[in-house]
Amino acid sequence: MAERTDFEFVTVACRDPKANNCPQVAVNIAGVVAVRDSARPDEVVTFTPDDWTALVVQQAQQGGLSA
């Protein structure tokens, strides 16, 4: 597994940047999708690309994702 410092996070969506709690995703490490909350940068959750895709599809189908 990659060291957390190796992840290059980008903010993918932020409804209120002043609140400093935007979701961030890193996909720069092969085979790993890392996710964190910008308000808690030391807490990182990792997924395989297949698991990440399944989660996103499931949430979209359940109406849990919005633009």
N, C-alpha and C positions, 0 to 999 in steps of 0.2 A: 504494500500500500504506500502511496505517496505521502510524504510529510505534508502536514497542513500548510506549511510555508510555501510549498510548491504550487499550490492552487492559485490560479489567476482569476479571481472573482470579478464578475460584472453584474451591475444592477440590471435586472430584467424588467422590473415593473415597480413603480413607486407612486402611490396615490398622493402621498404627502411627504415630500423630501424633508420638510422641516421636522417631521416626527422621527426621522432617523431610524426607521424600522422597515427597510425595504428588502425584499427577497433578492438574494444574489446567488448566481450559479457559476460554477467553473467546469469547463469541459476540456481543459488543456492537457489533462492526463489521460492517456489512452485507456479505455475500459472503465472509466470512473466519471460519474456525474456527482459533483459536490454541491451542496446547498447550505446556505446559512442566512441568518437574519442580520442585517447590517448593524442592528442594535446589540447583537451578541456575537461578534465575529469569532470568538473562541469556540463556539458550539457549531460544529460542522457535521452534517449528515451526508453519508455517501450512498450512492446507488450504482448498480450496473446500468448500462444504457437501456437494456431490456426492461429492468424494473422501473426505471424512470419513465419510460414510454408508457408502460402499463398504468402507472399511477396517474399520469397526465390524461390518458384516454379515459380511465375510470372517473376521474374528477370532472372531465368535460361532459361525459355522459350523464353524470348525476347533477350537473348544473353547478358544480363547485368552483368552476373557473369562469372568470368574467374579464372582459377587456377594460 
